[in-house]
């Protein structure tokens, strides 16, 4: 008799679990959702870090924009605006004029090719003298 009462209580408690528990849905999260959220957070952090740099602060101050106003404007931007500005920041030259870096690389390559050509001529001439 006692076992029958205990089993009935357990059956009722198991059936009532669904009534008292909240409606919970488990679903898979797509990778695109995770990467999109992470990229939005990274873009916003990158733009905020750019506006916190000393040289950018000096330029803003020379144009009459305070640090707090610039941060407020960045915080008010939409995700699309942040992504656009982040793309522009990444396309800026890192240090100085990028044309001078290209010129130096071109001259270094030219010197390397001419040195290789001169060594080729030297060894070819030396080889032709040694065969006589």
LUMZASE-580717 format. One line per field, with one value per residue (C-alpha): residue number from 1; x, y negated, z. Coordinates in steps of 0.25 Angstrom, whole numbers, padded with zeros to 4 digits. Example, Ala and Ser with C-alpha at 12.3 -4.5 7.8 and 13.67 -1.06 7.14 Angstrom:
BEGIN
seq	[1 2]
xx	[0049 0055]
yy	[0018 0004]
zz	[0031 0029]
This chain:
BEGIN
seq	[1 2 3 4 5 6 7 8 9 10 11 12 13 14 15 16 17 18 19 20 21 22 23 24 25 26 27 28 29 30 31 32 33 34 35 36 37 38 39 40 41 42 43 44 45 46 47 48 49 50 51 52 53 54 55 56 57 58 59 60 61 62 63 64 65 66 67 68 69 70 71 72 73 74 75 76 77 78 79 80 81 82 83 84 85 86 87 88 89 90 91 92 93 94 95 96 97 98 99 100 101 102 103 104 105 106 107 108 109 110 111 112 113 114 115 116 117 118 119 120 121 122 123 124 125 126 127 128 129 130 131 132]
xx	[0000 0011 0018 0006 0004 0019 0018 0006 0013 0025 0016 0008 0021 0027 0015 0014 0029 0024 0014 0023 0035 0037 0036 0051 0055 0069 0074 0087 0094 0100 0114 0111 0103 0115 0125 0116 0115 0130 0133 0124 0130 0144 0141 0135 0148 0157 0150 0150 0165 0168 0161 0168 0182 0190 0192 0177 0173 0183 0176 0162 0166 0172 0159 0151 0146 0147 0151 0137 0130 0138 0135 0120 0119 0126 0117 0105 0109 0102 0109 0109 0116 0126 0129 0131 0140 0148 0151 0156 0165 0171 0174 0181 0197 0203 0215 0218 0216 0214 0221 0234 0234 0231 0242 0252 0247 0248 0263 0266 0261 0268 0281 0279 0277 0288 0298 0293 0295 0309 0313 0308 0316 0329 0328 0324 0337 0345 0341 0344 0358 0360 0357 0368]
yy	[0000 -0010 -0006 -0009 -0023 -0026 -0022 -0031 -0043 -0041 -0039 -0052 -0060 -0055 -0059 -0073 -0076 -0080 -0090 -0097 -0098 -0110 -0107 -0105 -0103 -0098 -0101 -0101 -0114 -0116 -0120 -0132 -0138 -0136 -0141 -0153 -0157 -0155 -0163 -0175 -0175 -0175 -0186 -0195 -0192 -0195 -0208 -0212 -0209 -0217 -0229 -0228 -0229 -0242 -0246 -0245 -0252 -0264 -0264 -0264 -0275 -0284 -0283 -0286 -0273 -0268 -0254 -0252 -0257 -0247 -0235 -0239 -0239 -0226 -0220 -0225 -0219 -0207 -0194 -0197 -0211 -0204 -0194 -0204 -0213 -0201 -0197 -0211 -0211 -0198 -0204 -0216 -0215 -0211 -0220 -0231 -0231 -0217 -0221 -0223 -0209 -0204 -0212 -0206 -0192 -0194 -0200 -0188 -0178 -0185 -0185 -0170 -0167 -0175 -0169 -0155 -0159 -0164 -0151 -0143 -0151 -0150 -0135 -0133 -0141 -0134 -0120 -0124 -0128 -0115 -0106 -0111]
zz	[0000 0004 -0010 -0017 -0011 -0013 -0028 -0030 -0024 -0033 -0045 -0042 -0039 -0052 -0060 -0053 -0057 -0070 -0065 -0055 -0064 -0074 -0088 -0093 -0107 -0111 -0125 -0132 -0134 -0148 -0149 -0157 -0146 -0136 -0146 -0150 -0135 -0132 -0144 -0140 -0127 -0132 -0142 -0132 -0123 -0134 -0138 -0123 -0122 -0134 -0128 -0115 -0122 -0118 -0133 -0136 -0123 -0127 -0141 -0135 -0125 -0136 -0143 -0131 -0127 -0113 -0109 -0102 -0114 -0123 -0114 -0113 -0128 -0130 -0119 -0127 -0140 -0146 -0149 -0164 -0161 -0152 -0162 -0173 -0165 -0160 -0175 -0177 -0165 -0170 -0184 -0179 -0180 -0167 -0167 -0177 -0192 -0198 -0211 -0205 -0199 -0213 -0219 -0209 -0212 -0227 -0225 -0216 -0227 -0238 -0230 -0228 -0242 -0247 -0237 -0241 -0256 -0253 -0245 -0257 -0267 -0258 -0256 -0270 -0275 -0264 -0269 -0283 -0280 -0271 -0283 -0292]
